[in-house]
Amino acid sequence: MLRATWPRVSDWYFTNGNSIEGVKRRSTIFAAKPLPIATRSRSGINAFLIARDTDQEAKQVLHDIIAHADVEAVNAFGDAV
């Protein structure tokens, strides 16, 4: 769910750290917001890529990153941004 403090005057939505479905959902919600000026909304994504020789290797690296994540630090970063 988007926070109640969602900007009312922005025509750009930047996101970091979400699933593809989450990005689509939030971008769709943002695009539906009325803008005070005649312009279209746009989205930008800060994406990170895990490149390995196979999908399985890349998925294992992602699993390891998640398994060893400092949850408190991740949440603090999310709250800060």
C-alpha positions in Angstrom: 0.0 0.0 0.0 1.3 3.5 -0.8 1.7 5.9 2.0 -0.9 8.7 2.6 2.0 11.2 2.0 2.2 10.2 -1.7 3.3 13.4 -3.6 0.5 15.4 -5.2 2.7 17.4 -7.6 5.2 15.0 -9.0 5.2 13.6 -12.6 7.9 11.1 -11.9 7.8 8.0 -9.7 11.2 6.4 -8.8 11.3 3.0 -7.1 14.0 0.8 -5.6 13.7 -2.8 -4.5 10.4 -4.4 -5.5 9.2 -7.3 -7.5 8.1 -6.9 -11.1 4.5 -7.2 -10.0 5.0 -4.6 -7.3 6.6 -2.1 -9.7 3.8 -2.6 -12.1 1.2 -2.1 -9.4 2.8 1.1 -8.0 3.4 2.6 -11.4 -0.2 2.0 -12.4 -1.4 3.6 -9.2 0.9 6.6 -9.7 -0.2 7.0 -13.4 -3.8 7.1 -12.3 -3.2 10.0 -10.0 -4.4 13.4 -11.4 -1.6 15.8 -12.0 -2.0 19.6 -11.5 -0.4 20.3 -14.8 -1.0 18.8 -18.3 1.7 16.2 -18.5 2.0 12.4 -18.3 3.5 10.6 -15.4 6.7 8.5 -15.8 8.4 5.9 -13.7 12.0 5.2 -13.1 13.5 2.0 -11.6 16.8 1.5 -9.8 17.4 -2.1 -10.8 20.1 -4.6 -9.8 21.2 -7.4 -12.0 22.5 -10.8 -11.0 24.3 -12.3 -14.0 25.5 -15.9 -14.0 25.9 -18.6 -16.6 22.5 -20.1 -15.8 19.2 -19.0 -14.3 19.7 -21.6 -11.6 23.0 -20.1 -10.6 21.6 -16.6 -10.6 18.6 -17.7 -8.5 21.0 -19.4 -6.0 22.9 -16.1 -5.6 19.7 -14.2 -5.0 18.7 -16.8 -2.5 22.0 -16.4 -0.7 21.7 -12.6 -0.7 18.2 -12.9 0.9 19.3 -15.6 3.4 22.2 -13.5 4.6 20.5 -10.1 4.5 20.7 -7.9 7.6 16.9 -7.4 7.9 17.2 -4.5 10.4 19.6 -2.7 8.0 17.4 -3.3 5.0 14.3 -2.0 6.8 16.2 1.0 8.1 17.3 1.8 4.5 13.8 1.5 3.3 12.5 3.8 6.0 15.2 6.3 5.2 14.4 6.5 1.5 
